[in-house]
């Protein structure tokens, strides 16, 4: 006679923090439209009474909502519901990302690889979607770089603006935010490398190739030009760090 199946061990029921439960309920209220962007949430005391929890649970939940960009908290006022943006979300994780890259073995190399893959694809998209107005803005960013030669902080800012404008040509807010995030991470992670002197003329020539390909609506050419630009820069970073250039 076959033996009855052995029952599997039940998974323990995990007790959730009260603040997590409050957080979930408030998120549902926001997602359902019960409270809309611009509306103020009930006061801490009202929320304590509504959910039957203490002040610490309410404040923890509110801090989590603020970190997600779902609410804005001002001293002495009730929290206001906000509409999160891709830029705000990327900005919130930037500090943690820089810390992660700084602690991970080969963090800078991983960031360079990710940026190379991302921006070569981005150059292709920009070449496909660029409008005359967008190309004109890219040319203006290109000219600003040329005018900033000899002034390293200004040149670096103009260089970043050039790359941001390429991201803007995609017409995609998430792509734009990710591009800004990567530029910020590179600057924060190793700002001394980003501000390396002696490569302005080469950078300007590479920018011209990228802009020309985008203006000509040549996705393949734009990707190649961007890839060569970033690969050369990656080799410069390696050399400045005392490593063998890739």
C-alpha positions as CSV (number, residue, x, y, z in Angstrom):
1,X,0.0,0.0,0.0
2,X,1.6,3.3,-1.0
3,X,2.6,5.7,1.7
4,X,0.7,9.0,1.9
5,X,2.8,12.0,0.7
6,X,4.9,13.6,3.3
7,X,3.6,17.1,4.0
8,X,6.1,19.8,3.2
9,X,7.3,22.0,6.0
10,X,5.2,25.1,6.2
11,X,7.1,28.4,5.6
12,X,7.0,30.6,8.7
13,X,4.8,33.6,8.6
14,X,7.0,36.6,8.8
15,X,5.9,39.5,11.0
16,X,6.0,42.8,9.1
17,X,7.0,46.0,10.7
18,X,4.1,48.3,11.2
19,X,5.7,51.0,9.2
20,X,5.8,48.7,6.2
21,X,2.1,48.1,6.4
22,X,1.4,51.8,6.7
23,X,3.7,52.4,3.8
24,X,1.8,49.9,1.6
25,X,-1.6,51.4,2.5
26,X,-0.4,54.9,1.7
27,X,1.0,53.8,-1.6
28,X,-2.3,52.2,-2.5
29,X,-4.1,55.4,-1.6
30,X,-1.8,57.3,-4.0
31,X,-1.9,54.7,-6.8
32,X,-5.7,54.5,-6.6
33,X,-6.1,58.3,-7.0
34,X,-7.7,58.6,-3.5
35,X,-5.0,61.3,-3.0
36,X,-3.7,62.9,-6.1
37,X,-0.5,64.9,-6.9
38,X,-0.7,68.2,-5.1
39,X,-3.0,66.9,-2.4
40,X,-1.9,66.9,1.2
41,X,-1.9,63.7,3.3
42,X,-3.7,63.6,6.7
43,X,-1.7,64.8,9.6
44,X,0.5,62.4,11.6
45,X,-2.1,62.3,14.4
46,X,-4.9,61.5,11.9
47,X,-2.9,58.7,10.3
48,X,-2.0,57.3,13.8
49,X,-5.7,57.1,14.6
50,X,-6.7,55.8,11.2
51,X,-4.2,52.9,11.2
52,X,-4.0,52.3,15.0
53,X,-0.2,52.7,15.1
54,X,2.3,55.0,16.9
55,X,4.1,58.0,15.6
56,X,7.4,56.1,14.8
57,X,5.6,53.8,12.4
58,X,4.0,56.8,10.6
59,X,7.3,58.7,10.3
60,X,9.2,55.7,9.0
61,X,6.6,55.1,6.3
62,X,6.6,58.8,5.4
63,X,10.4,58.9,5.1
64,X,10.2,55.9,2.7
65,X,7.6,57.6,0.6
66,X,9.7,60.7,0.5
67,X,12.8,58.7,-0.6
68,X,10.7,57.3,-3.5
69,X,9.7,60.8,-4.5
70,X,6.0,60.1,-3.8
71,X,5.6,62.9,-1.2
72,X,7.3,66.1,-0.2
73,X,7.7,66.9,3.4
74,X,8.2,70.5,4.6
75,X,8.8,71.4,8.3
76,X,5.6,72.3,10.0
77,X,3.3,71.3,7.1
78,X,1.4,68.2,6.2
79,X,3.1,66.0,3.5
80,X,2.1,66.8,0.0
81,X,1.8,64.1,-2.7
82,X,4.1,64.6,-5.7
83,X,4.4,63.1,-9.1
84,X,7.8,61.3,-9.2
85,X,10.1,62.0,-12.2
86,X,12.7,59.8,-13.7
87,X,15.3,62.5,-13.0
88,X,14.4,62.6,-9.3
89,X,14.5,58.8,-8.9
90,X,17.9,58.6,-10.5
91,X,19.1,61.4,-8.4
92,X,18.0,59.6,-5.2
93,X,20.0,56.5,-6.0
94,X,23.1,58.3,-7.3
95,X,24.8,58.5,-3.9
96,X,24.2,54.8,-3.2
97,X,25.4,53.8,-6.6
98,X,28.7,55.7,-6.2
99,X,29.2,54.0,-2.9
100,X,28.5,50.6,-4.5
101,X,30.9,51.2,-7.3
102,X,33.5,52.5,-4.9
103,X,33.3,49.3,-2.9
104,X,32.9,46.8,-5.7
105,X,36.1,45.2,-7.2
106,X,36.6,46.9,-10.6
107,X,33.8,49.3,-10.0
108,X,35.1,52.0,-12.4
109,X,35.7,49.4,-15.1
110,X,32.1,48.2,-14.7
111,X,30.8,51.8,-15.0
112,X,32.9,52.4,-18.1
113,X,31.6,49.2,-19.7
114,X,28.0,50.1,-18.9
115,X,28.4,53.6,-20.3
116,X,30.1,52.4,-23.5
117,X,27.2,50.0,-24.2
118,X,24.6,52.6,-23.2
119,X,25.9,55.6,-25.1
120,X,26.7,53.8,-28.3
121,X,23.1,52.6,-28.5
122,X,22.0,56.1,-27.5
123,X,23.9,57.6,-30.4
124,X,22.1,55.3,-32.8
125,X,18.7,56.3,-31.3
126,X,19.7,60.0,-31.5
127,X,20.6,59.7,-35.1
128,X,17.2,58.1,-35.9
129,X,15.1,60.6,-33.9
130,X,17.0,63.9,-34.1
131,X,14.9,66.9,-35.2
132,X,16.4,70.0,-36.9
133,X,15.9,71.8,-33.6
134,X,17.6,69.0,-31.7
135,X,20.6,69.0,-34.1
136,X,20.9,72.8,-33.7
137,X,21.0,72.4,-29.9
138,X,23.7,69.7,-30.3
139,X,25.7,72.0,-32.5
140,X,25.4,74.7,-29.9
141,X,26.6,72.3,-27.2
142,X,29.5,71.4,-29.5
143,X,30.4,75.1,-29.9
144,X,30.3,75.7,-26.2
145,X,32.9,73.0,-25.7
146,X,35.2,74.7,-28.2
147,X,34.7,78.0,-26.4
148,X,35.6,76.5,-23.1
149,X,39.1,75.3,-24.1
150,X,41.7,76.2,-21.5
151,X,39.2,76.4,-18.7
152,X,39.0,72.8,-17.3
153,X,35.9,73.1,-15.1
154,X,34.0,74.9,-17.8
155,X,35.2,72.5,-20.5
156,X,34.1,69.5,-18.4
157,X,30.7,71.0,-17.8
158,X,30.3,71.7,-21.6
159,X,31.4,68.1,-22.4
160,X,28.7,66.8,-20.1
161,X,26.2,69.1,-21.6
162,X,27.1,67.7,-25.1
163,X,26.4,64.2,-23.9
164,X,23.2,65.2,-22.2
165,X,21.9,66.8,-25.4
166,X,22.5,63.6,-27.3
167,X,20.3,61.9,-24.6
168,X,17.7,64.6,-25.0
169,X,17.5,63.8,-28.8
170,X,16.0,60.4,-27.9
171,X,12.8,62.0,-26.7
172,X,12.7,59.5,-23.9
173,X,12.7,60.8,-20.3
174,X,14.0,57.5,-18.8
175,X,17.0,57.4,-21.3
176,X,17.7,61.1,-20.5
177,X,17.7,60.4,-16.7
178,X,19.9,57.3,-17.0
179,X,22.4,59.2,-19.1
180,X,22.5,62.0,-16.5
181,X,22.9,59.4,-13.8
182,X,25.9,57.8,-15.5
183,X,27.6,61.1,-16.1
184,X,27.1,62.1,-12.5
185,X,28.4,58.7,-11.3
186,X,31.5,59.0,-13.4
187,X,32.1,62.6,-12.1
188,X,31.5,61.7,-8.5
189,X,33.4,58.4,-8.7
190,X,36.6,59.7,-10.2
191,X,36.3,63.4,-10.8
192,X,40.0,63.7,-11.1
193,X,39.9,61.6,-14.2
194,X,37.0,63.4,-15.8
195,X,39.0,66.7,-15.5
196,X,42.1,65.3,-17.2
197,X,44.0,68.0,-19.1
198,X,45.6,67.7,-22.5
199,X,42.8,66.0,-24.5
200,X,40.6,69.0,-25.4
201,X,41.5,69.0,-29.1
202,X,40.9,65.3,-29.5
203,X,37.7,65.5,-27.6
204,X,36.4,68.3,-29.8
205,X,37.3,66.3,-33.0
206,X,35.5,63.3,-31.7
207,X,32.5,65.4,-30.7
208,X,32.4,66.7,-34.3
209,X,32.4,63.2,-35.7
210,X,29.5,62.2,-33.4
211,X,27.5,65.4,-34.2
212,X,28.1,65.1,-37.9
213,X,26.8,61.5,-38.0
214,X,23.7,62.4,-35.9
215,X,23.0,65.3,-38.2
216,X,23.4,63.1,-41.2
217,X,20.9,60.6,-39.7
218,X,23.6,57.9,-39.8
219,X,22.9,55.6,-36.8
220,X,25.8,53.2,-37.5
221,X,28.2,56.0,-38.0
222,X,27.1,57.7,-34.8
223,X,27.5,54.5,-32.8
224,X,31.0,53.9,-34.2
225,X,32.0,57.5,-33.5
226,X,30.7,57.4,-30.0
227,X,32.3,54.0,-29.3
228,X,35.7,55.3,-30.4
229,X,35.3,58.4,-28.3
230,X,34.5,56.5,-25.1
231,X,37.0,53.8,-25.7
232,X,39.8,56.4,-26.2
233,X,38.6,58.1,-23.0
234,X,38.5,54.8,-21.1
235,X,42.1,54.2,-22.2
236,X,43.1,57.6,-20.9
237,X,41.4,56.9,-17.6
238,X,43.4,53.7,-17.3
239,X,46.7,55.4,-18.1
240,X,46.0,58.1,-15.5
241,X,45.4,55.4,-12.9
242,X,48.7,53.8,-13.7
243,X,47.2,50.8,-15.4
244,X,47.8,49.5,-18.9
245,X,45.4,51.2,-21.4
246,X,42.9,48.9,-22.9
